[in-house]
Amino acid sequence: MDHFKPRIDIHAHYIPTPYRKMLEKRGIDAPDDFPLPKWDIPIQLERMERLNIVFAALTISSPHAHYGDAAESIEVVRASNEEGFGYAREYPDKLGILATLPLPEVEESISEIEFAVKEGALGFVMPSHAQGVYLGDERLEPVFDCLNKHKAVLHFHPTTPSAVPPNVLASFSRPILEFFFDTTRAITNMIANGVVRRYPDIKYVIPHGGAVLPLMADRMSGALARLDIDIFEVLRSFYYDLAGFVVPNQLEILKKTADLSKIVVGTDGPHTPVERARNMTIELDETDKLTDDERDAIYITNAKRLLAI
């Protein structure tokens, strides 16, 4: 048995029954060109024990729970969140929920925020876009205003872009490249449209080591400066999870961009199989890009402060 340092997993997924049934109804078994993995509580707990994850914040991954039928999405989101809160109540020392919202339905998303806050949500998750409505779209302003009022944790997750060029890297599943591009596109749109400035009390969490944002900061700095936005200041205000292949190069770039006290761990389970997550865990534990003190902060301390657990 491996003897990993204990850690809190900020980027972990669950697949609630209403959500799975929504996909099954449409014959979708490989959303985003990626097979939907198996998930249940025993699988989750076994994974946590294997990787020495002492606490996991669960979210719904891509695809977002909206396929153009607003009533269906509202119903599926509520039922999925309720299922998640049930797991959190059953395993309060091990599991918490970052609730999903029926975006782009604005009023119903606000209602879901209020419901989830009362149920003890650790925070919320938003896709890079919902039905083509991207982060930073002015239609989402009331939702961000509500999240800001609650000083909420807001984790983002990529999904297949609203438009993908045909016949380009068709053999690649969407998460390999398109997820990174859509994260970067959506967060940059949000920054450029002033969302971060208007809603500073939200704790924004960027997935997958910031995607391409840290690498693109120099290139974007001039354009954003014309909007009186300091991209480096904004990027240092964000939290980042380390889900995915971040060692050694992406982690090194991220450390130059981010506030070290705002970097946290993510394993992206169950979409990342446990054996692959094990290898990534070994890489993080052994990389010379982190000191032991930095590991302690990234693995535990930063996440406890973020989630107030």
Order of alpha helices (4+ residues) and beta strands (2+ residues): beta-alpha-alpha-beta-alpha-beta-alpha-beta-beta-beta-alpha-beta-alpha-alpha-beta-alpha-alpha-beta-alpha-beta-alpha-alpha-alpha
